[in-house]
Amino acid sequence: MEARHYYHPANVQFVGTYFVITHHVTVSVDADEDLDTGEIEDRAAQQAAEFLEDYYGWDIESVSNQIDVELGIPY
């Protein structure tokens, strides 16, 4: 039997001194994982930061003053 996944869409906003970057990600969570909202937000921020570093070669977390995560409705 195939494991069930839940998908949490999220907008992650990185705010620095002279920039604001928003990136959309979707976090996949296995049905047997008991995660609270904070852990899902942490995964979303990490996933977005990794994508931006891979794409731009820039460690966005190290230069951000604030990181905001807005979770959408899971499906």
N, C-alpha and C positions, 0 to 999 in steps of 0.2 A: 504494500500500500504506500502510495506517495505521501510524503509529509506535507501538511498544510502550511502555507505561508500567508502572512498578512503584510500588506504593503501600506506604508505611511508616507504620503507625499509631504514634502516640507520645503519651505523657502528659507534659506539661510542667508542672513545679511551680515557682512563683515564691514565694520565701521572703523576707519583710521583717521588720522589727522587731516589728510587731504583726499580721502576717497571713501566711497561707499560702493560695495559690490554685492549684488544679490545673485544667488545661484539656486536653482531648483534641483532637488534630489528626491529619490524614492528609496526609503529604507525598507528592506525585507526582513521580517521577523518570523522565525519558526513558531508554529503554534505551541510547542512545548516550552518556549522561552517565556518566563514570567518577568517581563520588563515593565518598569514604571515609565511615566512620560519623560522624566529627566534622562533616563538611559537612551531612549529613542532619540531625543533631541541631541544628546552627545554623539550618537552614531551619525546623525544627519550632518552635524557640524564637521565631524571628522571626515566623512565621505566627501563633503563639498570642498573642504580644505585640501584633501588629497587630489581631487580632480583639478583644482585650480593650480596646485603646485606642479602636477604632471603637465598641464597644458601650457602654463605661463613660466614655469620654473621659479616661482616666487612663493616663499613660505608666508602665506597670508596671515596665519595665526600669530606669527611673531610680531607683525606690524599692526595688528588690529587692536584697537582700544576696547572694542565691544563686539560681541558676536550674538546675534539674535536669531532664534529659530521659531518659525511659525508652522505648526503642524496642521496639515489638512485632515480631511475625513479619511480614515483608513478603509481599505477595501480588501 
